[in-house]
Amino acid sequence: MSGWLGGLTALILAGGVAPGMAQMAPAAAPEVLIATTFVTPLTYEAALQHLDAYYDEQVGRKGSVAFPEIGPHQHYEIWHDMWAMFDSPEDHARLTLKRPADVASARVVKSWMLDIAGRLNADVPLVFREEPGLKTVESEIYTSRRDLIALLAALPAMRPVASWRDSRLFVSATPLTQVALSAAGLHGEHQLRVTTVDLRAAKSLLSALQHGAARAGICGASSQEAVLDAEIHESAQVRNDIINNVAASPTLFHPQMDLKYIEERLRSDPAMQKRVAAAHGSYEVRYRIDRAYSKVTVTWAELTGYSAAAGSFDAARDLGQSSIPNVRQQPASAPMTVRVRLEPLHAGAYRVRLTGEEPAGEAIPIDDRIFWFDGKTFEEPQDPGR
């Protein structure tokens, strides 16, 4: 295990929290954990076969995807975000299902459990229990998705599952734990959400992940034009809502205004036109370093014929670079930013390289990343094993 992964594991086991590493916030969490245990006349293997047919029929996915194994006779039900633990697998399978719920969702959660029990020919009605609810904390994190996946994969008992709702999802049944990573945002950040048995454990795990992710390298990339487009759209939506609220007054009449029209009016403002011109072809890269350099350079290249599965491409075309002189190491929680102006990028694969220069002039490679740009956000390509 490499030093930074080993250090992460030690920090988690020690329950340590690095001051200032994570700006975390407790999230609104379900109030209880709905649980039920029932016995089926099926063996463990037969139960999996029945569930395989059930998920293929209901969501068009095989049991290995919708009901993956995360431990010995332990599974995570992706469709409904539910833990499933089997006992006595050699004879009649005994199954325990657990899922967080609140007052509004408790009834539907129980109906999902009844569906599974019915598919496994279990006796009904089921007996449900309400256990203490799980606790959730979340935070924005500027880091490579690949690095965060490596961090999570190194943790004891955590298993990756191919969720179709989250960019990445890791879960554990002992103790019940869920770590979800959202897709990259417009600024290159991800949203990291940690859910587990108590608030202290959730905060400790989130801080440890923030600490392990704060290593030298490229954290993310962003398009300033996409960021400004989102800002204009949001401002137009706010103005449109205000107009509609005023129009609802019985004493006033205001014609309904098209949202696109409001956006164009905002763009036509002279000050906004200057911002739009400055953002056109402007891209930012967030990065961290672990030492001082006389110069840090970011270089962009367009990749043609890129294959994420093979990790190969046919050709690379240099697009440009940007350098910052006299760069000093910043606190690990604060990534630095370098901006570069390029020809406007179209959807496709791009390589971004980060290089540092020693006072003597020697170039030191720091990081090398491939991003897929969809016209708005940059995200590392899905790993082939996903």
C-alpha positions as CSV (number, residue, x, y, z in Angstrom):
1,M,0.0,0.0,0.0
2,S,1.4,3.4,-1.0
3,G,2.3,5.9,1.7
4,W,-0.7,8.2,1.1
5,L,-3.2,5.4,1.1
6,G,-1.6,3.9,4.2
7,G,-1.8,7.3,5.9
8,L,-5.4,7.6,5.1
9,T,-6.3,4.2,6.6
10,A,-4.4,5.1,9.7
11,L,-6.2,8.4,10.0
12,I,-9.6,6.8,9.7
13,L,-8.8,4.0,12.2
14,A,-7.5,6.6,14.7
15,G,-10.6,8.7,14.2
16,G,-8.5,11.7,13.4
17,V,-9.7,14.9,11.8
18,A,-7.3,17.2,10.1
19,P,-8.2,20.8,11.1
20,G,-9.4,22.8,8.1
21,M,-9.3,19.9,5.7
22,A,-13.0,19.5,5.1
23,Q,-15.8,22.1,5.0
24,M,-18.4,19.5,5.9
25,A,-22.1,20.0,6.7
26,P,-24.6,17.5,8.2
27,A,-27.2,16.8,5.5
28,A,-30.9,16.3,6.1
29,A,-31.0,12.6,6.9
30,P,-33.9,10.1,7.1
31,E,-35.1,9.7,10.7
32,V,-35.1,5.9,11.0
33,L,-33.7,2.7,9.5
34,I,-36.5,0.4,8.4
35,A,-35.6,-3.2,8.9
36,T,-37.2,-6.6,8.4
37,T,-36.1,-10.2,8.6
38,F,-37.8,-13.1,7.0
39,V,-37.2,-16.7,6.0
40,T,-37.7,-18.0,2.5
41,P,-38.0,-21.7,1.4
42,L,-35.2,-21.1,-1.0
43,T,-31.5,-21.7,-0.7
44,Y,-29.1,-18.7,-1.0
45,E,-28.2,-19.6,-4.6
46,A,-31.9,-20.1,-5.6
47,A,-32.8,-16.8,-4.0
48,L,-30.2,-15.0,-6.1
49,Q,-31.6,-16.7,-9.2
50,H,-35.1,-15.5,-8.4
51,L,-33.9,-12.0,-7.8
52,D,-31.9,-12.0,-11.0
53,A,-35.1,-12.7,-12.9
54,Y,-36.9,-10.0,-10.8
55,Y,-34.4,-7.2,-11.6
56,D,-34.1,-8.2,-15.3
57,E,-37.9,-7.9,-15.5
58,Q,-38.3,-4.7,-13.5
59,V,-35.3,-2.6,-14.4
60,G,-33.7,-4.4,-17.3
61,R,-30.5,-5.2,-15.4
62,K,-29.1,-8.5,-14.1
63,G,-28.9,-9.3,-10.5
64,S,-25.1,-8.9,-10.5
65,V,-25.6,-5.2,-11.4
66,A,-28.8,-4.4,-9.5
67,F,-28.1,-6.6,-6.5
68,P,-24.2,-6.8,-6.3
69,E,-22.4,-8.7,-3.6
70,I,-20.5,-6.4,-1.2
71,G,-19.4,-9.1,1.3
72,P,-19.9,-12.8,2.1
73,H,-23.7,-13.2,1.7
74,Q,-24.1,-9.4,1.8
75,H,-25.6,-7.4,-1.0
76,Y,-26.6,-3.9,-1.9
77,E,-29.9,-3.4,-3.8
78,I,-29.1,-0.5,-6.2
79,W,-32.6,0.1,-7.4
80,H,-33.9,1.1,-3.9
81,D,-30.6,1.8,-2.1
82,M,-31.2,-1.1,0.3
83,W,-28.9,-3.3,2.2
84,A,-29.6,-7.1,2.2
85,M,-27.8,-9.7,4.5
86,F,-28.4,-13.4,4.2
87,D,-28.0,-15.9,7.0
88,S,-28.1,-19.8,6.9
89,P,-27.2,-19.8,3.2
90,E,-27.0,-23.7,3.0
91,D,-30.7,-24.3,3.7
92,H,-33.7,-22.0,3.9
93,A,-32.3,-18.5,3.4
94,R,-32.9,-16.0,6.1
95,L,-32.8,-12.5,4.7
96,T,-32.6,-9.1,6.5
97,L,-33.3,-5.9,4.6
98,K,-32.5,-2.4,5.8
99,R,-33.1,1.0,4.4
100,P,-33.2,4.6,5.7
101,A,-36.6,6.2,5.7
102,D,-38.5,9.1,7.1
103,V,-42.2,9.6,7.9
104,A,-43.1,10.4,4.3
105,S,-41.2,7.4,2.8
106,A,-41.6,4.7,5.4
107,R,-44.7,3.2,3.8
108,V,-43.2,3.0,0.3
109,V,-40.0,1.5,1.7
110,K,-42.0,-1.2,3.4
111,S,-43.8,-2.0,0.1
112,W,-40.4,-2.4,-1.7
113,M,-39.4,-4.9,1.0
114,L,-42.7,-6.7,0.6
115,D,-42.1,-7.0,-3.2
116,I,-38.7,-8.7,-2.6
117,A,-40.2,-11.0,0.0
118,G,-43.0,-12.0,-2.3
119,R,-40.5,-12.7,-5.1
120,L,-38.6,-15.0,-2.7
121,N,-41.9,-16.8,-1.6
122,A,-41.6,-15.7,2.0
123,D,-44.5,-15.7,4.4
124,V,-46.3,-12.4,4.8
125,P,-47.1,-10.1,6.5
126,L,-43.6,-9.1,7.4
127,V,-42.6,-7.7,10.8
128,F,-40.9,-4.4,10.5
129,R,-38.5,-2.7,12.9
130,E,-37.5,0.9,13.3
131,E,-33.8,1.2,14.2
132,P,-31.8,4.4,14.8
133,G,-31.3,6.4,11.6
134,L,-28.0,6.7,9.8
135,K,-26.2,10.0,9.7
136,T,-25.0,11.9,6.6
137,V,-22.4,14.6,6.0
138,E,-21.5,16.1,2.7
139,S,-19.0,18.5,1.2
140,E,-17.6,19.8,-2.0
141,I,-14.3,18.2,-2.9
142,Y,-11.7,19.3,-5.5
143,T,-9.9,16.2,-6.5
144,S,-9.5,13.8,-9.3
145,R,-12.3,11.2,-9.4
146,R,-9.6,8.5,-10.1
147,D,-7.7,9.5,-6.9
148,L,-10.9,9.4,-4.8
149,I,-11.8,6.0,-6.2
150,A,-8.4,4.7,-5.2
151,L,-8.8,6.1,-1.7
152,L,-12.2,4.4,-1.2
153,A,-11.0,1.1,-2.7
154,A,-8.2,1.0,-0.1
155,L,-10.6,1.2,2.8
156,P,-11.5,-2.0,4.7
157,A,-14.9,-3.5,3.8
158,M,-15.9,-0.8,1.3
159,R,-17.0,-2.1,-2.1
160,P,-17.7,-0.2,-5.3
161,V,-21.1,-0.7,-6.9
162,A,-22.3,0.5,-10.3
163,S,-25.0,3.0,-9.4
164,W,-26.8,4.6,-12.3
165,R,-27.6,7.6,-10.1
166,D,-24.2,8.6,-8.8
167,S,-20.9,9.1,-10.5
168,R,-19.4,6.6,-8.0
169,L,-20.9,4.7,-5.1
170,F,-19.1,2.7,-2.4
171,V,-20.9,0.8,0.3
172,S,-20.3,-1.5,3.3
173,A,-22.6,-3.7,5.3
174,T,-20.4,-3.8,8.4
175,P,-21.0,-1.2,9.5
176,L,-23.7,0.2,7.2
177,T,-21.9,2.8,5.2
178,Q,-22.5,4.6,1.9
179,V,-20.1,7.0,0.2
180,A,-21.5,8.7,-3.0
181,L,-19.6,10.9,-5.4
182,S,-21.5,13.2,-7.8
183,A,-20.5,14.0,-11.3
184,A,-18.2,17.0,-11.7
185,G,-19.8,20.4,-11.4
186,L,-19.3,23.4,-13.7
187,H,-16.3,24.5,-11.6
188,G,-14.7,21.0,-11.6
189,E,-15.8,20.2,-8.1
190,H,-17.5,17.0,-7.0
191,Q,-20.0,16.6,-4.2
192,L,-19.0,13.9,-1.7
193,R,-21.7,12.5,0.6
194,V,-20.9,10.1,3.4
195,T,-23.6,8.2,5.3
196,T,-23.0,5.8,8.2
197,V,-24.1,4.7,11.6
198,D,-23.3,7.9,13.6
199,L,-22.3,11.5,13.0
200,R,-18.9,11.2,14.5
201,A,-17.9,8.3,12.2
202,A,-19.4,10.1,9.2
203,K,-17.4,13.2,9.9
204,S,-14.2,11.2,10.5
205,L,-14.5,9.3,7.2
206,L,-15.2,12.5,5.2
207,S,-12.3,14.3,6.8
208,A,-10.0,11.4,6.1
209,L,-11.1,11.3,2.4
210,Q,-10.5,15.1,2.1
211,H,-7.1,14.6,3.7
212,G,-6.1,11.8,1.4
213,A,-7.3,13.6,-1.7
214,A,-5.2,16.7,-0.9
215,R,-2.2,15.5,-2.8
216,A,-0.1,17.1,-5.5
217,G,-1.8,17.0,-8.9
218,I,-4.6,18.2,-11.0
219,C,-8.0,18.5,-9.2
220,G,-10.3,19.4,-12.1
221,A,-10.9,21.6,-15.1
222,S,-13.7,24.0,-16.0
223,S,-15.0,26.2,-18.8
224,Q,-15.5,29.8,-17.9
225,E,-18.0,30.3,-20.7
226,A,-20.1,27.4,-19.3
227,V,-19.9,28.9,-15.8
228,L,-21.1,32.3,-17.1
229,D,-23.9,30.8,-19.1
230,A,-25.2,29.1,-16.0
231,E,-25.0,32.4,-14.1
232,I,-27.0,34.2,-16.7
233,H,-29.6,31.4,-16.8
234,E,-30.0,31.5,-13.1
235,S,-30.3,35.3,-13.0
236,A,-32.9,35.1,-15.8
237,Q,-34.8,32.5,-13.9
238,V,-34.9,34.6,-10.7
239,R,-36.1,37.6,-12.6
240,N,-38.8,35.5,-14.4
241,D,-40.0,34.2,-11.1
242,I,-40.3,37.7,-9.7
243,I,-42.2,38.9,-12.7
244,N,-44.6,35.9,-12.5
245,N,-45.2,36.5,-8.8
246,V,-46.0,40.2,-9.5
247,A,-48.3,39.2,-12.4
248,A,-50.2,36.9,-10.0
249,S,-51.5,40.0,-8.2
250,P,-55.2,40.7,-9.1
251,T,-54.6,44.5,-9.2
252,L,-51.7,44.4,-11.8
253,F,-51.3,43.1,-15.3
254,H,-47.9,42.0,-16.7
255,P,-47.5,40.1,-19.9
256,Q,-45.8,36.7,-19.6
257,M,-42.1,36.9,-20.5
258,D,-40.1,34.2,-22.2
259,L,-37.1,33.0,-20.2
260,K,-34.9,33.0,-23.3
261,Y,-35.8,36.6,-23.9
262,I,-34.8,37.6,-20.4
263,E,-31.5,35.8,-20.9
264,E,-30.8,37.7,-24.1
265,R,-31.6,41.0,-22.4
266,L,-29.1,40.2,-19.7
267,R,-26.5,39.3,-22.3
268,S,-27.0,42.6,-24.2
269,D,-25.9,44.6,-21.2
270,P,-22.5,46.2,-22.0
271,A,-20.9,45.1,-18.8
272,M,-22.1,41.5,-19.4
273,Q,-20.9,41.6,-23.0
274,K,-17.4,42.3,-21.7
275,R,-17.7,39.3,-19.4
276,V,-18.9,37.1,-22.2
277,A,-16.1,38.1,-24.4
278,A,-13.5,37.5,-21.6
279,A,-15.0,34.0,-20.9
280,H,-15.0,32.9,-24.5
281,G,-12.3,30.3,-24.9
282,S,-11.1,30.7,-21.3
283,Y,-10.5,27.5,-19.3
284,E,-9.3,27.0,-15.7
285,V,-7.4,24.1,-14.2
286,R,-7.3,23.6,-10.4
287,Y,-4.2,21.9,-9.0
288,R,-2.2,21.3,-5.8
289,I,1.6,21.1,-5.3
290,D,3.6,19.8,-2.4
291,R,6.7,22.0,-2.9
292,A,7.7,25.4,-4.3
293,Y,8.5,25.9,-8.0
294,S,10.0,28.8,-9.9
295,K,7.3,28.2,-12.5
296,V,4.3,25.9,-12.9
297,T,3.0,25.2,-16.4
298,V,-0.3,23.6,-17.6
299,T,-0.4,22.3,-21.2
300,W,-3.5,21.3,-23.1
301,A,-3.8,18.8,-26.0
302,E,-6.8,17.5,-27.9
303,L,-7.0,13.7,-28.3
304,T,-8.5,12.1,-31.4
305,G,-9.7,8.5,-31.6
306,Y,-9.7,8.3,-27.8
307,S,-10.9,5.0,-26.2
308,A,-11.6,4.9,-22.5
309,A,-11.8,1.1,-22.4
310,A,-8.3,0.7,-24.0
311,G,-6.9,3.9,-22.5
312,S,-5.5,4.8,-26.0
313,F,-5.9,7.5,-28.7
314,D,-4.8,7.9,-32.3
315,A,-3.2,11.4,-32.1
316,A,-2.6,14.4,-29.8
317,R,-2.8,18.0,-31.0
318,D,-1.2,20.7,-28.8
319,L,-3.7,23.5,-28.1
320,G,-1.8,25.8,-25.8
321,Q,-0.3,26.3,-22.4
322,S,-0.2,28.8,-19.5
323,S,2.5,29.3,-16.8
324,I,2.5,30.9,-13.4
325,P,5.9,32.1,-11.9
326,N,7.1,31.7,-8.3
327,V,4.5,29.3,-7.1
328,R,4.5,28.4,-3.4
329,Q,2.7,25.6,-1.7
330,Q,-0.7,26.5,-0.3
331,P,-2.7,24.9,2.5
332,A,-3.8,21.4,1.3
333,S,-7.5,22.4,1.5
334,A,-7.0,25.3,-1.0
335,P,-6.3,24.2,-4.6
336,M,-4.7,26.8,-6.8
337,T,-5.9,27.9,-10.2
338,V,-4.3,28.6,-13.6
339,R,-6.3,30.0,-16.5
340,V,-5.5,29.5,-20.2
341,R,-7.1,30.9,-23.3
342,L,-7.6,28.3,-26.1
343,E,-9.6,27.9,-29.2
344,P,-13.2,27.2,-28.1
345,L,-13.3,23.4,-27.3
346,H,-15.9,21.1,-28.7
347,A,-17.1,17.9,-27.1
348,G,-14.2,15.4,-26.9
349,A,-11.2,14.1,-25.0
350,Y,-8.4,16.4,-23.8
351,R,-5.1,15.7,-22.0
352,V,-4.0,18.2,-19.4
353,R,-0.4,18.1,-18.1
354,L,1.0,19.9,-15.0
355,T,4.7,20.5,-14.9
356,G,6.9,22.3,-12.4
357,E,10.2,24.0,-13.0
358,E,13.1,24.0,-10.6
359,P,15.2,27.2,-10.1
360,A,18.0,25.6,-12.1
361,G,15.5,25.2,-15.0
362,E,14.8,21.4,-14.7
363,A,11.2,20.5,-15.7
364,I,9.5,18.2,-13.1
365,P,6.3,16.3,-14.3
366,I,3.7,16.6,-11.6
367,D,0.5,15.2,-13.1
368,D,-1.1,14.1,-16.4
369,R,-4.9,13.7,-16.7
370,I,-7.3,12.9,-19.5
371,F,-10.7,14.6,-19.3
372,W,-13.9,14.2,-21.4
373,F,-15.6,17.5,-22.2
374,D,-19.3,17.4,-22.9
375,G,-19.6,21.1,-23.8
376,K,-20.2,22.2,-20.3
377,T,-18.2,20.1,-17.8
378,F,-14.9,18.2,-17.7
379,E,-14.9,14.7,-16.2
380,E,-12.4,11.9,-16.2
381,P,-13.7,9.1,-18.4
382,Q,-15.4,6.2,-16.7
383,D,-13.0,3.5,-15.8
384,P,-13.5,0.3,-17.9
385,G,-14.3,-1.8,-14.9
386,R,-17.4,0.3,-14.0
